[in-house]
Amino acid sequence: MWAVRKGLMLFSALVLLGGTSAFAASSIDDIPPPPTKEQLKILEKEKTSAGKEEANAMPIDIRNDAMREAALSYGARGGLAWRTYYIRQEIEARARYLDKVFDFRQLLIPAPSGLLIEPPIISEAIDALVVEQGGLQAAVADRIYNIGRNARIVSAPRTWRAYLERQWGEVAPPPDILRPETREDKKKWDGWFEKGWEAGVEQADDIFQADLNKLNADHQGMVRYRQLLAQGMVSPPYALQVDRGVTGDGNEMRVGDRAVSITGLPKLQTETEQWSPANR
């Protein structure tokens, strides 16, 4: 549980700093817990003569390497699924808090016909330094702003769940031919499995961290757009609706057809006379 708590402590820190796979589609309550490490380690060979003949026909060194890769992969997939599940449980316990902190709906811009415009994601670099021409020239800036992804039309706001909720498929066991047969095989297999499990758990923490960083950066980028817009440092998006009446053909007819498009994307304003101090 320490690594889970460590990740969530990191999550809390990022939320405070921000101020203002597969990805899962099901509720955590609908997903059964993945098998534990102890359950996965109970791996018996199927009693088939064909499998035994295949194992005996395989050179010892090749089979040993193949078993090692299979055990590492099996353990890693198990550790990844197990840790991800319990990280997600911890996240779900904080769902209401996350709904308030990462409320993308309040950042959207109304568009014609009930549609919405998602604002740009603007990054900020403070005290930026760029060294050019082999160190003969340097450029220093107090701040650098970049529009990483510009405005776009959406039908609904994004949510933090699309970033943080992940689940992995069933942890399929390795082929029978690569399962341990003897006590010596089992001893080596367990050691490899443990290493794989630890790597899988670490990978789950790394994925959670990356997803959390992405969520925080995107949300802060949209908040930053609103702040810069209030100061006249970026332009707003412009949308146009065209009423097309009745359209279609003999197989499909659209009544009250309307086309909505963004005719002007937000742009950073480098003319400082257009800037104004933000309201405090």
N, C-alpha and C positions, 0 to 999 in steps of 0.2 A: 504493500500500500504506500510505501514511502515515495516511490516514483510517481504514483498517481497524485499524491498530495503535492509533490514538488512541481508537477506540471500545472496543477490548479493554482498553486501559489504564484507561479509565473503568469498564469492567466489573469489573476487578480491584479498583479503589478502592471500588466499591459493595459487593463481596463482603467486603472488609475492614471496611467500616463496618457492614455487617449482622452480621458475626460469625457468629453461628450460621447478498391477500392471500389474502393467504390464508395460513393456517398450513399448514406442510408436513406431509404424511402419509408420504412416502417417505424412504428413507435417502439421504444425500447421495451415496453411491456409486452409486445407481441413477439419478441425475439427471445428464444431460449438461450440460457448462458452457454457459452462454448465449453468444451471439455477442459478440465484442469490438466495440469502437467502430469499428475499421477495417473489420471485416466488415460491420457494419450500414451503413456509409457507401457501400459498393459497391451502389448502388441504380440500376438501369437501367430506363428506361421500356420497356414492352412495345411491340413494333412492330405496333400496330394502327391502322388509319386512323380507326376510330370514336373511339378515345381522343384522337387528334390533333384531330379535328373538334370534340369536346367542349371541349378546351382552348382552341382558337381561338375558339369561340363565347362563352367566358367573358370578361367584362371584365377588363382587365389588373390593375386595382387590387384587384378582388375575388379574382382568382386569386392575386395576390401575398399577400394576407392569409391566404387559405386555405392556401397553401403554407407560410407562416410557422407557422401553428398546427399543421399536420401535421408539420413538421420538429421543432418544439419537443416535441410529444407523442411522436414516434418516438424522439427522443434521450432524453427523460426516462424512457420505459419501458425503453429499452435500458440506461441507466445504473442504474436501480433494480434490474433483474434481475441485471445483472453484479455490482454491489456486494453485493447480498444473498447471491448464491451464494458469494462468497469470504468474506464475514463468517461464513456458516454453516460453511464449511470450517474456519475458525479456531476456531469454537465446538466443532466435532466433535473437534478435536485436544485439547480440554480436557474431554471428556465425562466421564471418570472423576472428575475433580476436581469437576465440577458435580454429579454424582450424590451425592457426599459432602456438599457444602455445602448443596445444596437437597434434602435428604431429607425429603419430606413424609410418608412412611410413618410415621416415628417420632413424628409429631405427631398421628396419628389416634387416635381413641378407640374401643375395641371396643364393638360393639353386638350384640344378640341375633341368632341365626341366621347368624353369621359375617359380618354386615355391619359397616360402619365408619361412624363419625361424624366428619366433618371439623370441626375446631374453628372458632370465630369468627375473623374477621380484625379485630383491634383496632388502631386507629391511636392515636398519641400526639403531642400538641403540647406543647412545653416553653416555659415563660415566655410563655403566651398572653395576648394583650391584645385586648379587645373594647371599642370606643368606641361609645356609643349616644346617642340623643336629641340628635343634632347636635353632639356633643362636650361635652354637659353632664354625661355620666355615663360611667364606664369600669369595666370589670371585668377584674381581673388574676388569673391562676391559675398556680401553679407547673407544673401538668400538667393536660391535658385528654385524657380517653380517650373514644373513640367506637367502638361496634361497627358497622363498615361493612357486613359481611355476616355473618349469624349462622350457627350450626351447621346442618349438613344431613347426611342419610344418603347415603353413597357406597358403591360396590362396590369401588373401587380408588383409590389415592392419585393426585393430580395429579403431574405431573413438570415439570421445567424446560423440557423439549422443547416442551410445549404453549404456552409463552410465547415462546421464542426462535427456534424453527425456522419459517422462512417460505420460501415459494417463489412465484414469479410465473409466469404462463403464457407462452406463446410470444410473442415480440415481433413482432407482425404488421406488415408494411410498410404504408405509406399507399396509398390508391387510386392507380392509374396516372395518373389525370388530375392529381394533385397532386405528381407526381414532377418533378424538374428536367429541362428539355429542353435549354436552351442553356448555354454556359459561364457566362454571367451568372447564370442560374438556379442552377447548381451552386455557384457561389461564395456566393450568399446562403443557399442551402440548408445548406451545410456550416457556416456561421456560426450559423445557428439551431439546427442539430443539436447543435453543441458546447455551446451554452447549455443546451439541454434535457438533454443528457447530464450536465453538471455538476449541474443541479438534481435529476436522478434519483439521482445518487450521494449528494448531500446528504440527500435524502429517505430513502434507505436507512439512512444513519447515524442520522437522527432517529427512524425507526421502531425501529431496534435499541435506541436509548437509551430510548424510551418502553416498549418491551417489557421491557427490563432493569429499569427502575424499577418496573414493575408486578410483576414476579417478586419483586424484593427486598422490596417493600412487603407483598405477600401473605404471603410466607414469614415476614417479621419480625412481621407481625400475628398469625400463629398462634403463633409463639414467645412473643410478648408475652402472649397468652392464657394459656399454660402458666405463665408467671412470675406473672401476676396471680392465677391460680387457686391457686398455692402460697401466696400471701399472703392468701387469703380475700377478695380485692377483686373477684372475679367468681364467679358460681355455675357449677356444672357442668351439662351437659345431662342430661336424664332421658329414657330410652327405654322403651317398653312393647311387649311382644310378646303378641299374641292368637292362640292356637291355634284355627284354624277347622275342623280335621279335613279332611273330604273336601268339596270344593265344585266347582261347575261346572254344566254342563248336558249335553244329549245329544250335543253336538259336542265338548266339551272337559271333561276332569275333572282336578282338581288334588288329589292325595293329600298329606296332611300340610301343608295350606295354613296359612301363618302370616302375620300382618300385623304389621309393625314400624313404629312411629311415634315421633317425638320428642314427648313430652308436656310437657316443660319446657325452654324455650330458656335458654341462659346469659344472665344479667343482671349488670350492674355493681352492686356492693354499696356503697351510699353510707353505710351504717351502720358507722362506723369501729371499733366495738367488736368487729366480726367479723374485723377484719384481724389478721394475724399477720406477724412478720418472716420474710422468705424465708430458707431454709437456705443458708448460704454454703459 
